[in-house]
Amino acid sequence: MNKKMLFKSFLTLIMIISFAGMSFAAPKVIKIAHMGKADPFADAVHASAVAFKYLMERRTSGRYEVKIYPQGSLGKQSDVIAALKNNVIQVNIAASIGFFRVFPPASIFFTPYIFKNESVAMEVINGPYGQKLLGAFSEKTGFKGLAFAGAYTWMAITNNKRPIRTLDDIKGLKFRVMDPLGAAMFKSFGATASPITFAETYTSMQTGVVDGQTNPAFIVANFKFNEVQKYMTLANSQWGYQMMMANQQWFNSLSADDKIALRDSVNGAIDAMKGLTLIQEISFLEKLEKSGMEITTLGAAEMAKFASVARPACLQWVSKVMGKQWADEMLAAIADAEKKLGYK
């Protein structure tokens, strides 16, 4: 074999090796964690994670592989936050209350009775005010706020003492809460609230440490709270939402195209959450009622009485703890959203 042929053979070998390397390059891994149940048809948070995985892998032609860690498989929410901070995981879907101590306004949308309905809420979180809040969250916490994940779900109030149809019915009862706004709400109602971890909630209700709790219907059903709770009241007190966030350094390392793919995948994940929660609200309420739970839906007049007590008390608390500017700007954003949607 002459030198020319040898050189051609050498080049051919290099090309084969190069193409083989390109073909079999391992995808980059994105780890996403959440505390929801590992069932995309029963838990809207997990459904959003599954949608995110599908879209991100598809948008990047398989250059990324998304691995999902559901149902607290990486530990408590505080453990997950630590993992996100250290880039052990790259994306987290979480209740904003976990960041209250670091950045109190992150949970401002949990203020009771501020939204007329879900459409207004989602208009506000997706608008300028919501984007400003995400930016402030990112700056303060060091995490990249990707989006507020709003859906068609409200916190329901459950207890094992009596049906709650009026404000008098709720007085004197003891409730498990994990957010200070929920505690402020129950205090305004003449009830008491105790901070109890989610893992201890079932046992606390079973043993009578507390009389009740507040969570969306799908949480009540998925975690079988109906086994130790007889009564549920649909009072539309607090609107349910999550946050999607990323490790800031990891996010900064993405190319411009990959950031667009991430944005689109996050939007699709939130759409999946919206759609499933609407279906779940119907199916899980039916399931709970069939299990023997007594469900009361407050009428407009009675709900207005609940709101007239809780809303001003909680807004006062928000102004004091989160800052008057955040509270005032939120109310202005809500008024603008209502006008835009034709309510005013």
N, C-alpha and C positions, 0 to 999 in steps of 0.2 A: 504494500500500500504506500503510495507516494505521499509527500507532505501535504499536497493540496487536498487529497481525499481524506487524509487523517484530520486535517483542520476542519473540513466540512462535517466529518463524523462527530468531532468534538463539539462543534456548534449545535448540531442536531441533538446531541445528548443534553447539552445545557438547556435548550429550548424545551425538551421533554420534561426535564426536571422542574423547570420554571412553571410550565403549564400544570404539571401534577401538583405542585405546591399551591397554585392558585385554585385548583379544582377542589383540593382537600383541606384548604385552610379552615381551621376551626372557627365557628361563629363567635362573636363577642357575646358575652352573657350579661343580661340585665336581670337582676333579682328584684322582685317586687313582693312586698309583704303587706298583710292586713290581718285584722282580728276576726273577720267574718267566717261563717261556716263554709266548708269546702264543697259547696254545691251551687253551681251557677243558676239552677232553676229554683232554689230556695233562698238564696242570699244575694241581694243586689250588688253588694260590694264585691263578692267573688265573681259575679257576672261581669262587672266592669274590669276586673283584673284579667279574666279570660278574653274579653274583647280587646283589651290593650295588647295582650300577647299575640293574638291573631293578627291584628292590624300592624303592629310594629315589625313583626317578622315578615309579613307580606310587603309592607312599604319598603323594606330594606333588602328585599330579595334574599332573605335568609342570612344576611351578614350578621344579624343579631338573633340570639336565642333568648327568650324570656322565660325565666323560671319563677313560678308562683309559690309563695310560702303563706298559706292561709291559716286561719283559726288559731293564732297565737303559737304556731309551730316554732317560732324563734324566741318565744318568751312573752312576757308582759309587754304592754305598749311602751313602757319606759325602756325596755330592752331593745325593742324595735327601733325606737328613736336613736338610741346609742349606736345601733348597727348602721342606721342611715348616716349618722354623723361621721362614722369611721369608714364609710364606703364599703361596708360588708354587704349591704344591699344598696341599690341605686334609687329605687322608687318605693314610696309608702303611701297607702290610702288609709287615712286615720281620722278619727273624730278630732275636731279642733281643740277640744277641751284639754287634750294632752299638752298643748302649748300655752295654756293660759298663764302659767307662772312666768314664762319667758316673754310672751307677747300677748297680753290680755285681750286686745281687740280681735285676735284670731277667732274668738268665740262670740263676737258681737251679734252675729245673725241668729244666735240662740236666744236672744232677748224675747221673752214671751209676748205674744199678741202684737207683733209689729207688722206682720204681713197679712194683707187681706186674703191672699190665696197663693198657691205655688207659682203661678205665672208671674206675679209681682216679685216674689222672692228671687226667681231665676233671672228676671230682668235686671234686678239690682246687683246680684253677684256677678253677672256677666258684663255689666256696664262699667263706666269709669270709676265708680266708687269701689266696686269689687276689685278691679285691676289695681287701683291705688293701694288697697288693703293687702293684696298679694305682694306688691312691691315692697311695702313696709315690712311685711312678714319676712320676706327674703332677706332684707337688709338687717333686721333685728336678730333673726334666729340663725342665719348662716345657711339655711336650707333654701332651695329654689322652690318657691311656690308655683306649681304648675297650673292649678285650677281649683276652684271651689266646685265640689261635686254635689250639686243640688238635685233633688228628686221629688217625687210625688208622695212624700211621707211626712207624717206628723207624729209627735210623741203622744202616746195614749197613756192615760192615768189608770193604773190598776190598784186594787186593794182587796183584802179578804174580810172586811168588816161589814160594808153596806154599799148599796148603789150610790153613786155621786151624781145627783141631778141638780143640786143647788149649792151655793157657797156654804150654807149651813152644814151640808152633808160632809164636807171635807175638813171642817174644823176639828182639831184634836187628834187627827190621824198622824201616824209616823211614816215617812217615806224615805226610801233609799234614793239618793241622788249622787252624782259625781261631778256636777257642774254647779258653780256658785250662783248662776242665774236661776237654775231650777230651785236651789235652796231659797233664794230671795223670793221666788214666786210662791212657794209653799208657805213661807213665813207670812207673806201678805194675805194668804188665804186663812191664816190662823192654824195652820198645821205645822209640824216639825219635820226637819230633814236631817238625815245622817249620811255622811260620806262612807260608802261601803264599796269595796271593789266589785267588779262585775262577777268575778269567780265566786264571791261569797254571797251574791244576791239571793240565789235560790234558797240556800240554807237559812239566811237571815229572815226571809219571809216564812219559810217552813216552821221555824222555831219561834216566830213572833217577835224577833228583835225589831222588825219594822212591820207595818201593816201593808205597805204597798211600794210601788216603784213607778217610774215613767220610762217608757220605751216604745218604739214603733211596734205595730201588731206583728210584723214578721219576726222580730226579736222575741216577743212573748211566745209565739208559736214554736220557733226553732229551738229555743232553750227551755221549752216546756214550763214556763212560768204559770201557765193556766192550771197546772197540777196543784199549785199552792196559792192561787189567786182566783177568787170567784167572780169579781166584778171588774169590768173595764168601762172607762168613760172616754168617748171621743170628744175631747174639748178643744182640739186644734191649738193647744197652748204654745208649743215650741216646734218650729219647723226643723225637720231633720236634714242635715247635710254633712258631708265629709270634705276632706281636703286631699288633693293629690300633690305630693311634693317629691323633690329629688335631691340627691347629694349635689351640692353646689359645684364642687370641683369636677365631679363627673360630668355634670351638665355642661360646664364651660369647656370641657375637652371634646365635646361633640362637634362635628363639622356642621356647617350651615344647613346642608341638605338633611343631615340626621336630626337636627333640631326641628326642622319642618316635619319630618316623619314622626318625631316624638309628639309634637303639637297635635298633629292629625290623629294619632293613636289615642292621645289623652281625650280629645274631643269625642272620638268614637266610644271610648270607655264610659264617658259620662252619659252619652246617649243611651247606652245599654242599661246603665243604672236607672235612668229615668223611666225607660219603657218597662223594665221588670218591676219596679216599685209600684207602678200603677196597677199592674196585673196582680201583684202580691197583696196590695191593700184590699182587693176584692176577695181573693181566694183565701187568704189567711183569716180574715174576719169571719168568713163562712165556716172555716175549719174550727176556729175558736168557739163559735156559737154552738156548733154541733157537739163540741167536747163538753158542753155544759156551762160555759162562761156566759154570764149575763152582760150584754153590751148595751150601753146607753149612749146615744148621740145627743149632745146638747143642741137645743134649738138656738136660733139666731139671737133671741132676746136674752136667754140665759147665758149664752156665750159672751154677749156684750157686757153682762154684769161681771163675769170672771175677768174679762179684759179691763174693765174700768178699775178694778182693784189691783191687778198684777202689773199692767203695762206702766202706769206712772211710777210705781214703786221700783220696778226693775230698771226703767230708764234713768231714774235718779241714781241708782246704783251704778249703772253703766257710765254715766257722766262722771261720777266720782272716781271710779276705779280705772276705767279705760280712757277717760278723757272727754271733756265736753265737746271738743271739736269732732271727734270720731262719732259721737252720738248725734250731734246736730247735722253733720254731713250725711249720715245714714238716713235720718228722717227726711232730709231734703231729697235724697236719691229715691226713697220710697214714694214720696209725693210726685216726683217726676215720672217714675215708672207707672204709677196709677193713672196719671194724666195721659201718658203715651199709649197705654193699653185701653183707654176709653172709660176708666172708672170715675173720672172727675171732669 
